[in-house]
Amino acid sequence: MMLIEQTSVPASALPVDQFKDHLRLGTGFADDAVQDAVLENYLRSAMAAVEARTGKILVSRQFMWSLTAWRSLSQQAFPIAPVSAISAVTLLDRLDVATVIDPTEYKLQKDDHRPKILSIGGCLPGITIGGSVEIVFTAGYGSTWGDLPADLGHAAMLLAAHYYENRHINTLQDAGMPLGVTTLIERYRTVRILGGAGQ
């Protein structure tokens, strides 16, 4: 399995000014533009950490997911959530010859934790030996920071502040997430039974 992020979060979607207020930073200085870039990097790092820990994508973007086999002939759970749309499903044979699957053969089952691609009429398209399937889809709570659940947005903000305030510390003791952050994100973590085979 391979998951590739095809689009990135635009800078306009990041709450840099809100983050400044959270940190109680002053504004109107000549180096504001430099500081904004630094704060943006901390926000992106915090987002990535929260997404990795929860499997939930905060701000919407497009992904390409490649598989060499389905877990089930009738359905396949996505590795991340929430998924809002499937753009394309393409089969590749062992010679990388591509066949785009008709959208009438599958559908998206939306779910906050385990969205799935479902077959319509029996089985998902067959993957040949040595071949693969590529699924292009959009995942995330929305296109702006305001679309996030409040607790997830707050967790990312707290973690970004933690990174910022400990930016000069190079020891591993502060590498973990603060307790307040882990408490906020705990209910979003997906528990996979049998490695997800039962999903």
Number of C-alpha atoms within 10 A of each C-alpha: 11 9 15 11 13 12 12 11 15 11 12 10 14 19 18 21 14 11 20 16 12 12 15 9 10 9 12 7 8 8 9 12 10 9 16 14 13 13 21 18 16 22 24 16 16 22 23 16 16 25 21 13 16 20 20 27 22 26 22 23 20 19 20 18 17 19 16 17 17 16 14 14 14 16 21 22 22 20 18 22 26 23 28 18 15 18 13 14 21 17 22 19 15 12 8 11 10 15 12 12 15 11 12 9 15 21 15 19 16 15 13 13 20 22 20 20 19 20 18 14 10 12 14 19 18 13 17 14 10 12 18 21 25 20 18 21 21 22 22 20 22 19 17 17 17 14 14 18 12 11 14 21 19 16 22 25 23 21 24 24 20 17 20 16 11 13 10 8 11 9 8 7 7 12 11 9 18 13 8 12 19 17 12 16 20 12 9 18 16 17 11 11 9 8 8 13 11 10 16
